[in-house]
Amino acid sequence: MSIDPSTFLSDIIGSSVVVKLHNGLLYRGSLQSIDGYMNIVLENGKEMAGESVTKEWGDVFIRGNNGK
């Protein structure tokens, strides 16, 4: 049984997530919203290097990329 990605993402709103960017940076926080372009909003966002917190941002907006 497969799950539609948009359904899965809607179901995890409010959950703690880790987002890994193409450049290797990790952001951990509570998922507040995500849209069809993969723009992501995290609450209590922290920038991570491995298991260490390098910066605490609070609210974080991560721009998705719909490029080809």
Predicted model as a PDB file, atoms N, CA, C, CB and O in Angstrom, pLDDT in the B-factor column:
MODEL        1                                                                  
ATOM      1  N   MET A   1       0.845  -1.183   0.000  1.00 69.00           N  
ATOM      2  CA  MET A   1       0.000   0.000   0.000  1.00 69.00           C  
ATOM      3  C   MET A   1       0.886   1.240   0.000  1.00 69.00           C  
ATOM      4  CB  MET A   1      -0.959   0.001   1.221  1.00 69.00           C  
ATOM      5  O   MET A   1       1.727   1.400   0.884  1.00 69.00           O  
ATOM      6  N   SER A   2       0.707   2.103  -0.967  1.00 77.00           N  
ATOM      7  CA  SER A   2       1.505   3.327  -1.027  1.00 77.00           C  
ATOM      8  C   SER A   2       0.711   4.494  -0.445  1.00 77.00           C  
ATOM      9  CB  SER A   2       1.932   3.633  -2.484  1.00 77.00           C  
ATOM     10  O   SER A   2      -0.519   4.519  -0.483  1.00 77.00           O  
ATOM     11  N   ILE A   3       1.454   5.457   0.091  1.00 75.00           N  
ATOM     12  CA  ILE A   3       0.852   6.658   0.680  1.00 75.00           C  
ATOM     13  C   ILE A   3       1.241   7.853  -0.173  1.00 75.00           C  
ATOM     14  CB  ILE A   3       1.307   6.860   2.166  1.00 75.00           C  
ATOM     15  O   ILE A   3       2.407   8.019  -0.529  1.00 75.00           O  
ATOM     16  N   ASP A   4       0.273   8.673  -0.493  1.00 76.00           N  
ATOM     17  CA  ASP A   4       0.514   9.911  -1.226  1.00 76.00           C  
ATOM     18  C   ASP A   4       1.406  10.812  -0.370  1.00 76.00           C  
ATOM     19  CB  ASP A   4      -0.833  10.629  -1.589  1.00 76.00           C  
ATOM     20  O   ASP A   4       1.103  11.022   0.804  1.00 76.00           O  
ATOM     21  N   PRO A   5       2.508  11.354  -0.931  1.00 79.00           N  
ATOM     22  CA  PRO A   5       3.409  12.194  -0.130  1.00 79.00           C  
ATOM     23  C   PRO A   5       2.713  13.381   0.536  1.00 79.00           C  
ATOM     24  CB  PRO A   5       4.524  12.703  -0.998  1.00 79.00           C  
ATOM     25  O   PRO A   5       3.045  13.726   1.670  1.00 79.00           O  
ATOM     26  N   SER A   6       1.754  14.013  -0.149  1.00 77.00           N  
ATOM     27  CA  SER A   6       1.085  15.165   0.457  1.00 77.00           C  
ATOM     28  C   SER A   6       0.241  14.735   1.661  1.00 77.00           C  
ATOM     29  CB  SER A   6       0.202  15.881  -0.584  1.00 77.00           C  
ATOM     30  O   SER A   6       0.129  15.480   2.634  1.00 77.00           O  
ATOM     31  N   THR A   7      -0.345  13.555   1.601  1.00 82.00           N  
ATOM     32  CA  THR A   7      -1.105  13.036   2.745  1.00 82.00           C  
ATOM     33  C   THR A   7      -0.173  12.754   3.909  1.00 82.00           C  
ATOM     34  CB  THR A   7      -1.877  11.757   2.359  1.00 82.00           C  
ATOM     35  O   THR A   7      -0.468  13.115   5.049  1.00 82.00           O  
ATOM     36  N   PHE A   8       0.952  12.109   3.627  1.00 86.00           N  
ATOM     37  CA  PHE A   8       1.933  11.825   4.676  1.00 86.00           C  
ATOM     38  C   PHE A   8       2.409  13.116   5.340  1.00 86.00           C  
ATOM     39  CB  PHE A   8       3.133  11.055   4.095  1.00 86.00           C  
ATOM     40  O   PHE A   8       2.448  13.207   6.567  1.00 86.00           O  
ATOM     41  N   LEU A   9       2.773  14.121   4.525  1.00 84.00           N  
ATOM     42  CA  LEU A   9       3.290  15.373   5.078  1.00 84.00           C  
ATOM     43  C   LEU A   9       2.228  16.097   5.895  1.00 84.00           C  
ATOM     44  CB  LEU A   9       3.795  16.280   3.958  1.00 84.00           C  
ATOM     45  O   LEU A   9       2.543  16.697   6.922  1.00 84.00           O  
ATOM     46  N   SER A  10       0.986  16.051   5.457  1.00 85.00           N  
ATOM     47  CA  SER A  10      -0.106  16.664   6.227  1.00 85.00           C  
ATOM     48  C   SER A  10      -0.260  15.975   7.578  1.00 85.00           C  
ATOM     49  CB  SER A  10      -1.436  16.594   5.441  1.00 85.00           C  
ATOM     50  O   SER A  10      -0.549  16.620   8.586  1.00 85.00           O  
ATOM     51  N   ASP A  11      -0.065  14.669   7.587  1.00 90.00           N  
ATOM     52  CA  ASP A  11      -0.228  13.898   8.822  1.00 90.00           C  
ATOM     53  C   ASP A  11       0.861  14.180   9.854  1.00 90.00           C  
ATOM     54  CB  ASP A  11      -0.243  12.427   8.503  1.00 90.00           C  
ATOM     55  O   ASP A  11       0.649  13.948  11.044  1.00 90.00           O  
ATOM     56  N   ILE A  12       2.014  14.673   9.424  1.00 93.00           N  
ATOM     57  CA  ILE A  12       3.113  14.894  10.385  1.00 93.00           C  
ATOM     58  C   ILE A  12       3.268  16.363  10.795  1.00 93.00           C  
ATOM     59  CB  ILE A  12       4.424  14.402   9.789  1.00 93.00           C  
ATOM     60  O   ILE A  12       4.230  16.703  11.484  1.00 93.00           O  
ATOM     61  N   ILE A  13       2.340  17.241  10.387  1.00 96.00           N  
ATOM     62  CA  ILE A  13       2.374  18.632  10.846  1.00 96.00           C  
ATOM     63  C   ILE A  13       2.361  18.619  12.375  1.00 96.00           C  
ATOM     64  CB  ILE A  13       1.157  19.463  10.270  1.00 96.00           C  
ATOM     65  O   ILE A  13       1.555  17.922  12.992  1.00 96.00           O  
ATOM     66  N   GLY A  14       3.252  19.390  12.971  1.00 96.00           N  
ATOM     67  CA  GLY A  14       3.376  19.440  14.422  1.00 96.00           C  
ATOM     68  C   GLY A  14       4.412  18.477  14.977  1.00 96.00           C  
ATOM     69  O   GLY A  14       4.765  18.555  16.154  1.00 96.00           O  
ATOM     70  N   SER A  15       4.902  17.572  14.141  1.00 97.00           N  
ATOM     71  CA  SER A  15       5.911  16.607  14.584  1.00 97.00           C  
ATOM     72  C   SER A  15       7.310  17.195  14.488  1.00 97.00           C  
ATOM     73  CB  SER A  15       5.827  15.323  13.754  1.00 97.00           C  
ATOM     74  O   SER A  15       7.550  18.139  13.734  1.00 97.00           O  
ATOM     75  N   SER A  16       8.222  16.633  15.253  1.00 97.00           N  
ATOM     76  CA  SER A  16       9.625  17.016  15.180  1.00 97.00           C  
ATOM     77  C   SER A  16      10.238  16.362  13.941  1.00 97.00           C  
ATOM     78  CB  SER A  16      10.396  16.600  16.479  1.00 97.00           C  
ATOM     79  O   SER A  16      10.102  15.156  13.736  1.00 97.00           O  
ATOM     80  N   VAL A  17      10.911  17.165  13.120  1.00 96.00           N  
ATOM     81  CA  VAL A  17      11.510  16.664  11.882  1.00 96.00           C  
ATOM     82  C   VAL A  17      12.934  17.184  11.747  1.00 96.00           C  
ATOM     83  CB  VAL A  17      10.665  17.079  10.655  1.00 96.00           C  
ATOM     84  O   VAL A  17      13.327  18.153  12.397  1.00 96.00           O  
ATOM     85  N   VAL A  18      13.693  16.520  10.891  1.00 95.00           N  
ATOM     86  CA  VAL A  18      15.027  16.984  10.497  1.00 95.00           C  
ATOM     87  C   VAL A  18      15.001  17.159   8.990  1.00 95.00           C  
ATOM     88  CB  VAL A  18      16.165  15.976  10.944  1.00 95.00           C  
ATOM     89  O   VAL A  18      14.601  16.256   8.256  1.00 95.00           O  
ATOM     90  N   VAL A  19      15.436  18.342   8.531  1.00 94.00           N  
ATOM     91  CA  VAL A  19      15.489  18.650   7.105  1.00 94.00           C  
ATOM     92  C   VAL A  19      16.953  18.776   6.717  1.00 94.00           C  
ATOM     93  CB  VAL A  19      14.693  19.960   6.764  1.00 94.00           C  
ATOM     94  O   VAL A  19      17.691  19.563   7.310  1.00 94.00           O  
ATOM     95  N   LYS A  20      17.374  18.003   5.723  1.00 92.00           N  
ATOM     96  CA  LYS A  20      18.753  18.067   5.248  1.00 92.00           C  
ATOM     97  C   LYS A  20      18.769  18.808   3.911  1.00 92.00           C  
ATOM     98  CB  LYS A  20      19.373  16.633   5.106  1.00 92.00           C  
ATOM     99  O   LYS A  20      18.075  18.420   2.972  1.00 92.00           O  
ATOM    100  N   LEU A  21      19.563  19.874   3.834  1.00 91.00           N  
ATOM    101  CA  LEU A  21      19.683  20.663   2.606  1.00 91.00           C  
ATOM    102  C   LEU A  21      20.734  20.050   1.680  1.00 91.00           C  
ATOM    103  CB  LEU A  21      20.048  22.130   2.935  1.00 91.00           C  
ATOM    104  O   LEU A  21      21.531  19.210   2.099  1.00 91.00           O  
ATOM    105  N   HIS A  22      20.724  20.482   0.413  1.00 87.00           N  
ATOM    106  CA  HIS A  22      21.701  19.980  -0.558  1.00 87.00           C  
ATOM    107  C   HIS A  22      23.134  20.253  -0.125  1.00 87.00           C  
ATOM    108  CB  HIS A  22      21.453  20.605  -1.919  1.00 87.00           C  
ATOM    109  O   HIS A  22      24.038  19.483  -0.451  1.00 87.00           O  
ATOM    110  N   ASN A  23      23.351  21.348   0.611  1.00 86.00           N  
ATOM    111  CA  ASN A  23      24.710  21.685   1.035  1.00 86.00           C  
ATOM    112  C   ASN A  23      25.135  20.939   2.301  1.00 86.00           C  
ATOM    113  CB  ASN A  23      24.819  23.177   1.266  1.00 86.00           C  
ATOM    114  O   ASN A  23      26.235  21.159   2.810  1.00 86.00           O  
ATOM    115  N   GLY A  24      24.267  20.056   2.812  1.00 86.00           N  
ATOM    116  CA  GLY A  24      24.620  19.237   3.953  1.00 86.00           C  
ATOM    117  C   GLY A  24      24.149  19.764   5.297  1.00 86.00           C  
ATOM    118  O   GLY A  24      24.210  19.041   6.292  1.00 86.00           O  
ATOM    119  N   LEU A  25      23.676  21.020   5.354  1.00 90.00           N  
ATOM    120  CA  LEU A  25      23.181  21.564   6.615  1.00 90.00           C  
ATOM    121  C   LEU A  25      21.924  20.823   7.050  1.00 90.00           C  
ATOM    122  CB  LEU A  25      22.896  23.073   6.484  1.00 90.00           C  
ATOM    123  O   LEU A  25      21.107  20.418   6.223  1.00 90.00           O  
ATOM    124  N   LEU A  26      21.788  20.655   8.344  1.00 95.00           N  
ATOM    125  CA  LEU A  26      20.604  20.022   8.915  1.00 95.00           C  
ATOM    126  C   LEU A  26      19.845  21.045   9.746  1.00 95.00           C  
ATOM    127  CB  LEU A  26      20.988  18.789   9.774  1.00 95.00           C  
ATOM    128  O   LEU A  26      20.450  21.843  10.463  1.00 95.00           O  
ATOM    129  N   TYR A  27      18.533  21.022   9.651  1.00 96.00           N  
ATOM    130  CA  TYR A  27      17.679  21.859  10.484  1.00 96.00           C  
ATOM    131  C   TYR A  27      16.689  20.950  11.191  1.00 96.00           C  
ATOM    132  CB  TYR A  27      16.943  22.955   9.639  1.00 96.00           C  
ATOM    133  O   TYR A  27      16.038  20.116  10.562  1.00 96.00           O  
ATOM    134  N   ARG A  28      16.580  21.115  12.501  1.00 96.00           N  
ATOM    135  CA  ARG A  28      15.643  20.331  13.292  1.00 96.00           C  
ATOM    136  C   ARG A  28      14.632  21.277  13.919  1.00 96.00           C  
ATOM    137  CB  ARG A  28      16.379  19.497  14.381  1.00 96.00           C  
ATOM    138  O   ARG A  28      14.992  22.354  14.395  1.00 96.00           O  
ATOM    139  N   GLY A  29      13.373  20.876  13.919  1.00 97.00           N  
ATOM    140  CA  GLY A  29      12.333  21.684  14.536  1.00 97.00           C  
ATOM    141  C   GLY A  29      10.981  21.027  14.370  1.00 97.00           C  
ATOM    142  O   GLY A  29      10.868  19.911  13.864  1.00 97.00           O  
ATOM    143  N   SER A  30       9.963  21.737  14.802  1.00 98.00           N  
ATOM    144  CA  SER A  30       8.591  21.249  14.707  1.00 98.00           C  
ATOM    145  C   SER A  30       8.005  21.722  13.379  1.00 98.00           C  
ATOM    146  CB  SER A  30       7.724  21.745  15.917  1.00 98.00           C  
ATOM    147  O   SER A  30       7.963  22.922  13.109  1.00 98.00           O  
ATOM    148  N   LEU A  31       7.554  20.781  12.553  1.00 97.00           N  
ATOM    149  CA  LEU A  31       7.008  21.108  11.231  1.00 97.00           C  
ATOM    150  C   LEU A  31       5.688  21.854  11.391  1.00 97.00           C  
ATOM    151  CB  LEU A  31       6.805  19.823  10.381  1.00 97.00           C  
ATOM    152  O   LEU A  31       4.732  21.323  11.956  1.00 97.00           O  
ATOM    153  N   GLN A  32       5.640  23.096  10.888  1.00 97.00           N  
ATOM    154  CA  GLN A  32       4.424  23.907  10.987  1.00 97.00           C  
ATOM    155  C   GLN A  32       3.648  23.947   9.683  1.00 97.00           C  
ATOM    156  CB  GLN A  32       4.772  25.315  11.410  1.00 97.00           C  
ATOM    157  O   GLN A  32       2.418  23.970   9.693  1.00 97.00           O  
ATOM    158  N   SER A  33       4.357  23.956   8.558  1.00 94.00           N  
ATOM    159  CA  SER A  33       3.664  23.915   7.269  1.00 94.00           C  
ATOM    160  C   SER A  33       4.627  23.493   6.170  1.00 94.00           C  
ATOM    161  CB  SER A  33       3.042  25.287   6.938  1.00 94.00           C  
ATOM    162  O   SER A  33       5.846  23.622   6.282  1.00 94.00           O  
ATOM    163  N   ILE A  34       4.021  22.981   5.103  1.00 91.00           N  
ATOM    164  CA  ILE A  34       4.762  22.603   3.909  1.00 91.00           C  
ATOM    165  C   ILE A  34       3.805  22.749   2.741  1.00 91.00           C  
ATOM    166  CB  ILE A  34       5.342  21.139   4.010  1.00 91.00           C  
ATOM    167  O   ILE A  34       2.620  22.439   2.865  1.00 91.00           O  
ATOM    168  N   ASP A  35       4.313  23.224   1.598  1.00 88.00           N  
ATOM    169  CA  ASP A  35       3.429  23.408   0.458  1.00 88.00           C  
ATOM    170  C   ASP A  35       3.903  22.585  -0.742  1.00 88.00           C  
ATOM    171  CB  ASP A  35       3.346  24.891   0.085  1.00 88.00           C  
ATOM    172  O   ASP A  35       4.869  21.828  -0.642  1.00 88.00           O  
ATOM    173  N   GLY A  36       3.229  22.738  -1.851  1.00 82.00           N  
ATOM    174  CA  GLY A  36       3.522  21.966  -3.050  1.00 82.00           C  
ATOM    175  C   GLY A  36       4.882  22.238  -3.654  1.00 82.00           C  
ATOM    176  O   GLY A  36       5.382  21.430  -4.437  1.00 82.00           O  
ATOM    177  N   TYR A  37       5.495  23.365  -3.307  1.00 86.00           N  
ATOM    178  CA  TYR A  37       6.841  23.693  -3.776  1.00 86.00           C  
ATOM    179  C   TYR A  37       7.904  23.208  -2.802  1.00 86.00           C  
ATOM    180  CB  TYR A  37       6.977  25.195  -3.985  1.00 86.00           C  
ATOM    181  O   TYR A  37       9.095  23.451  -3.003  1.00 86.00           O  
ATOM    182  N   MET A  38       7.475  22.524  -1.750  1.00 87.00           N  
ATOM    183  CA  MET A  38       8.350  22.021  -0.682  1.00 87.00           C  
ATOM    184  C   MET A  38       8.946  23.150   0.157  1.00 87.00           C  
ATOM    185  CB  MET A  38       9.473  21.182  -1.279  1.00 87.00           C  
ATOM    186  O   MET A  38       9.993  22.969   0.778  1.00 87.00           O  
ATOM    187  N   ASN A  39       8.283  24.323   0.182  1.00 92.00           N  
ATOM    188  CA  ASN A  39       8.642  25.359   1.146  1.00 92.00           C  
ATOM    189  C   ASN A  39       8.226  24.836   2.513  1.00 92.00           C  
ATOM    190  CB  ASN A  39       7.953  26.751   0.812  1.00 92.00           C  
ATOM    191  O   ASN A  39       7.122  24.317   2.681  1.00 92.00           O  
ATOM    192  N   ILE A  40       9.116  24.978   3.484  1.00 94.00           N  
ATOM    193  CA  ILE A  40       8.908  24.388   4.801  1.00 94.00           C  
ATOM    194  C   ILE A  40       9.038  25.461   5.871  1.00 94.00           C  
ATOM    195  CB  ILE A  40       9.911  23.243   5.057  1.00 94.00           C  
ATOM    196  O   ILE A  40       9.925  26.312   5.801  1.00 94.00           O  
ATOM    197  N   VAL A  41       8.151  25.419   6.860  1.00 96.00           N  
ATOM    198  CA  VAL A  41       8.254  26.293   8.025  1.00 96.00           C  
ATOM    199  C   VAL A  41       8.429  25.409   9.252  1.00 96.00           C  
ATOM    200  CB  VAL A  41       6.993  27.221   8.164  1.00 96.00           C  
ATOM    201  O   VAL A  41       7.631  24.509   9.512  1.00 96.00           O  
ATOM    202  N   LEU A  42       9.501  25.692  10.004  1.00 97.00           N  
ATOM    203  CA  LEU A  42       9.776  24.985  11.251  1.00 97.00           C  
ATOM    204  C   LEU A  42       9.651  25.961  12.410  1.00 97.00           C  
ATOM    205  CB  LEU A  42      11.186  24.333  11.228  1.00 97.00           C  
ATOM    206  O   LEU A  42      10.020  27.129  12.290  1.00 97.00           O  
ATOM    207  N   GLU A  43       9.137  25.484  13.516  1.00 98.00           N  
ATOM    208  CA  GLU A  43       9.099  26.258  14.753  1.00 98.00           C  
ATOM    209  C   GLU A  43      10.176  25.692  15.668  1.00 98.00           C  
ATOM    210  CB  GLU A  43       7.676  26.206  15.432  1.00 98.00           C  
ATOM    211  O   GLU A  43      10.434  24.489  15.662  1.00 98.00           O  
ATOM    212  N   ASN A  44      10.807  26.564  16.457  1.00 97.00           N  
ATOM    213  CA  ASN A  44      11.917  26.155  17.339  1.00 97.00           C  
ATOM    214  C   ASN A  44      13.040  25.516  16.520  1.00 97.00           C  
ATOM    215  CB  ASN A  44      11.418  25.162  18.430  1.00 97.00           C  
ATOM    216  O   ASN A  44      13.601  24.492  16.911  1.00 97.00           O  
ATOM    217  N   GLY A  45      13.358  26.130  15.383  1.00 97.00           N  
ATOM    218  CA  GLY A  45      14.357  25.591  14.473  1.00 97.00           C  
ATOM    219  C   GLY A  45      15.774  25.724  14.994  1.00 97.00           C  
ATOM    220  O   GLY A  45      16.164  26.746  15.559  1.00 97.00           O  
ATOM    221  N   LYS A  46      16.525  24.666  14.789  1.00 97.00           N  
ATOM    222  CA  LYS A  46      17.934  24.650  15.184  1.00 97.00           C  
ATOM    223  C   LYS A  46      18.761  24.171  14.004  1.00 97.00           C  
ATOM    224  CB  LYS A  46      18.166  23.739  16.433  1.00 97.00           C  
ATOM    225  O   LYS A  46      18.411  23.198  13.335  1.00 97.00           O  
ATOM    226  N   GLU A  47      19.863  24.867  13.758  1.00 96.00           N  
ATOM    227  CA  GLU A  47      20.814  24.448  12.728  1.00 96.00           C  
ATOM    228  C   GLU A  47      21.788  23.481  13.371  1.00 96.00           C  
ATOM    229  CB  GLU A  47      21.566  25.674  12.093  1.00 96.00           C  
ATOM    230  O   GLU A  47      22.309  23.740  14.455  1.00 96.00           O  
ATOM    231  N   MET A  48      22.032  22.360  12.697  1.00 94.00           N  
ATOM    232  CA  MET A  48      22.830  21.294  13.284  1.00 94.00           C  
ATOM    233  C   MET A  48      24.072  21.001  12.434  1.00 94.00           C  
ATOM    234  CB  MET A  48      21.984  20.025  13.442  1.00 94.00           C  
ATOM    235  O   MET A  48      24.055  21.124  11.210  1.00 94.00           O  
ATOM    236  N   ALA A  49      25.138  20.614  13.121  1.00 88.00           N  
ATOM    237  CA  ALA A  49      26.327  20.051  12.490  1.00 88.00           C  
ATOM    238  C   ALA A  49      26.541  18.711  13.169  1.00 88.00           C  
ATOM    239  CB  ALA A  49      27.602  21.005  12.622  1.00 88.00           C  
ATOM    240  O   ALA A  49      27.083  18.641  14.272  1.00 88.00           O  
ATOM    241  N   GLY A  50      26.114  17.655  12.505  1.00 82.00           N  
ATOM    242  CA  GLY A  50      26.118  16.348  13.148  1.00 82.00           C  
ATOM    243  C   GLY A  50      25.063  16.350  14.237  1.00 82.00           C  
ATOM    244  O   GLY A  50      23.892  16.621  13.969  1.00 82.00           O  
ATOM    245  N   GLU A  51      25.468  16.050  15.464  1.00 84.00           N  
ATOM    246  CA  GLU A  51      24.533  16.055  16.600  1.00 84.00           C  
ATOM    247  C   GLU A  51      24.598  17.355  17.400  1.00 84.00           C  
ATOM    248  CB  GLU A  51      24.825  14.877  17.521  1.00 84.00           C  
ATOM    249  O   GLU A  51      23.853  17.527  18.364  1.00 84.00           O  
ATOM    250  N   SER A  52      25.491  18.275  17.002  1.00 91.00           N  
ATOM    251  CA  SER A  52      25.677  19.521  17.746  1.00 91.00           C  
ATOM    252  C   SER A  52      24.845  20.648  17.156  1.00 91.00           C  
ATOM    253  CB  SER A  52      27.150  19.916  17.762  1.00 91.00           C  
ATOM    254  O   SER A  52      24.780  20.814  15.938  1.00 91.00           O  
ATOM    255  N   VAL A  53      24.208  21.424  18.032  1.00 94.00           N  
ATOM    256  CA  VAL A  53      23.463  22.608  17.610  1.00 94.00           C  
ATOM    257  C   VAL A  53      24.451  23.736  17.382  1.00 94.00           C  
ATOM    258  CB  VAL A  53      22.386  23.011  18.666  1.00 94.00           C  
ATOM    259  O   VAL A  53      25.209  24.094  18.284  1.00 94.00           O  
ATOM    260  N   THR A  54      24.447  24.307  16.160  1.00 95.00           N  
ATOM    261  CA  THR A  54      25.348  25.423  15.864  1.00 95.00           C  
ATOM    262  C   THR A  54      24.647  26.774  15.989  1.00 95.00           C  
ATOM    263  CB  THR A  54      25.925  25.271  14.462  1.00 95.00           C  
ATOM    264  O   THR A  54      25.281  27.774  16.325  1.00 95.00           O  
ATOM    265  N   LYS A  55      23.330  26.807  15.716  1.00 96.00           N  
ATOM    266  CA  LYS A  55      22.552  28.043  15.857  1.00 96.00           C  
ATOM    267  C   LYS A  55      21.115  27.685  16.199  1.00 96.00           C  
ATOM    268  CB  LYS A  55      22.610  28.900  14.555  1.00 96.00           C  
ATOM    269  O   LYS A  55      20.586  26.669  15.748  1.00 96.00           O  
ATOM    270  N   GLU A  56      20.490  28.546  17.012  1.00 96.00           N  
ATOM    271  CA  GLU A  56      19.071  28.403  17.310  1.00 96.00           C  
ATOM    272  C   GLU A  56      18.350  29.580  16.676  1.00 96.00           C  
ATOM    273  CB  GLU A  56      18.807  28.335  18.856  1.00 96.00           C  
ATOM    274  O   GLU A  56      18.637  30.734  16.995  1.00 96.00           O  
ATOM    275  N   TRP A  57      17.418  29.293  15.784  1.00 95.00           N  
ATOM    276  CA  TRP A  57      16.767  30.330  14.991  1.00 95.00           C  
ATOM    277  C   TRP A  57      15.351  30.665  15.447  1.00 95.00           C  
ATOM    278  CB  TRP A  57      16.732  29.910  13.565  1.00 95.00           C  
ATOM    279  O   TRP A  57      14.874  31.759  15.146  1.00 95.00           O  
ATOM    280  N   GLY A  58      14.683  29.814  16.130  1.00 93.00           N  
ATOM    281  CA  GLY A  58      13.262  30.048  16.418  1.00 93.00           C  
ATOM    282  C   GLY A  58      12.451  29.593  15.211  1.00 93.00           C  
ATOM    283  O   GLY A  58      12.451  28.409  14.876  1.00 93.00           O  
ATOM    284  N   ASP A  59      11.764  30.521  14.556  1.00 96.00           N  
ATOM    285  CA  ASP A  59      11.010  30.179  13.349  1.00 96.00           C  
ATOM    286  C   ASP A  59      11.948  30.168  12.147  1.00 96.00           C  
ATOM    287  CB  ASP A  59       9.843  31.179  13.121  1.00 96.00           C  
ATOM    288  O   ASP A  59      12.739  31.092  11.959  1.00 96.00           O  
ATOM    289  N   VAL A  60      11.856  29.113  11.333  1.00 96.00           N  
ATOM    290  CA  VAL A  60      12.726  28.943  10.172  1.00 96.00           C  
ATOM    291  C   VAL A  60      11.865  28.718   8.934  1.00 96.00           C  
ATOM    292  CB  VAL A  60      13.716  27.758  10.381  1.00 96.00           C  
ATOM    293  O   VAL A  60      10.957  27.887   8.945  1.00 96.00           O  
ATOM    294  N   PHE A  61      12.154  29.464   7.864  1.00 96.00           N  
ATOM    295  CA  PHE A  61      11.517  29.245   6.567  1.00 96.00           C  
ATOM    296  C   PHE A  61      12.577  28.684   5.637  1.00 96.00           C  
ATOM    297  CB  PHE A  61      10.888  30.569   5.989  1.00 96.00           C  
ATOM    298  O   PHE A  61      13.608  29.317   5.410  1.00 96.00           O  
ATOM    299  N   ILE A  62      12.324  27.496   5.097  1.00 95.00           N  
ATOM    300  CA  ILE A  62      13.255  26.864   4.165  1.00 95.00           C  
ATOM    301  C   ILE A  62      12.576  26.840   2.809  1.00 95.00           C  
ATOM    302  CB  ILE A  62      13.665  25.413   4.631  1.00 95.00           C  
ATOM    303  O   ILE A  62      11.529  26.217   2.632  1.00 95.00           O  
ATOM    304  N   ARG A  63      13.184  27.525   1.863  1.00 93.00           N  
ATOM    305  CA  ARG A  63      12.600  27.629   0.525  1.00 93.00           C  
ATOM    306  C   ARG A  63      12.841  26.322  -0.231  1.00 93.00           C  
ATOM    307  CB  ARG A  63      13.203  28.840  -0.256  1.00 93.00           C  
ATOM    308  O   ARG A  63      13.966  25.833  -0.332  1.00 93.00           O  
ATOM    309  N   GLY A  64      11.754  25.782  -0.752  1.00 88.00           N  
ATOM    310  CA  GLY A  64      11.851  24.597  -1.590  1.00 88.00           C  
ATOM    311  C   GLY A  64      12.348  24.974  -2.977  1.00 88.00           C  
ATOM    312  O   GLY A  64      12.398  26.153  -3.327  1.00 88.00           O  
ATOM    313  N   ASN A  65      12.706  23.993  -3.747  1.00 78.00           N  
ATOM    314  CA  ASN A  65      13.185  24.248  -5.099  1.00 78.00           C  
ATOM    315  C   ASN A  65      12.401  23.370  -6.054  1.00 78.00           C  
ATOM    316  CB  ASN A  65      14.714  23.983  -5.222  1.00 78.00           C  
ATOM    317  O   ASN A  65      12.406  22.145  -5.940  1.00 78.00           O  
ATOM    318  N   ASN A  66      11.732  24.006  -6.990  1.00 62.00           N  
ATOM    319  CA  ASN A  66      10.942  23.279  -7.981  1.00 62.00           C  
ATOM    320  C   ASN A  66      11.646  23.314  -9.333  1.00 62.00           C  
ATOM    321  CB  ASN A  66       9.519  23.877  -8.095  1.00 62.00           C  
ATOM    322  O   ASN A  66      11.032  23.042 -10.364  1.00 62.00           O  
ATOM    323  N   GLY A  67      12.939  23.651  -9.327  1.00 57.00           N  
ATOM    324  CA  GLY A  67      13.709  23.742 -10.570  1.00 57.00           C  
ATOM    325  C   GLY A  67      14.000  22.370 -11.152  1.00 57.00           C  
ATOM    326  O   GLY A  67      13.842  21.343 -10.492  1.00 57.00           O  
ATOM    327  N   LYS A  68      14.419  22.381 -12.378  1.00 53.00           N  
ATOM    328  CA  LYS A  68      14.716  21.119 -13.052  1.00 53.00           C  
ATOM    329  C   LYS A  68      16.200  20.907 -13.167  1.00 53.00           C  
ATOM    330  CB  LYS A  68      14.081  21.079 -14.427  1.00 53.00           C  
ATOM    331  O   LYS A  68      16.638  19.892 -13.709  1.00 53.00           O  
TER     332      LYS A  68                                                      
ENDMDL                                                                          
END                                                                             
